[in-house]
């Protein structure tokens, strides 16, 4: 006897649309407009990390 495989069921309340960022539907089902997210560019984020002073115990030199 062959038993058909069951597809895993997903609770749509936990599914987030990548287009409008709302929960409850998939991107291909979306009827809303795309939301615009204003984020820092990757270059800006990297430059922020480079300008931060790095204090580490490895940097201290001890002379006896």
Secondary structure, DSSP 8 states (H G I E B T S, - for coil): -----------GGG-B-TTT--BSS-GGG--S---------HHHHHHHHHHS----TTT-----
